[in-house]
Amino acid sequence: MTDSKLVIGLVPAMWSLGLYLPQLLTANLAESMPYKKPFVMVIGFFLERLPYLLIGLAILFFAVESPTIALIAVLVGIGMAASGAGLG
């Protein structure tokens, strides 16, 4: 989709930021919850697993006609998946 070194280098940075930043912001909230499993299950599905399906659909439908939209969808999906992994 692209050969930009900036975009390719942005992927691991987005993953690290998405993995560690949400933990800092939501640790107090999660610690005060009496039952943590429902929170982890919902976040794990909607923010960690579902973006991979959306990435696949974006590549399937937009990669040939509009690679810019597909690239943006992939980057947003990776950011969402990393944030979900950080929260879950």
Order of alpha helices (4+ residues) and beta strands (2+ residues): alpha-alpha-alpha-alpha
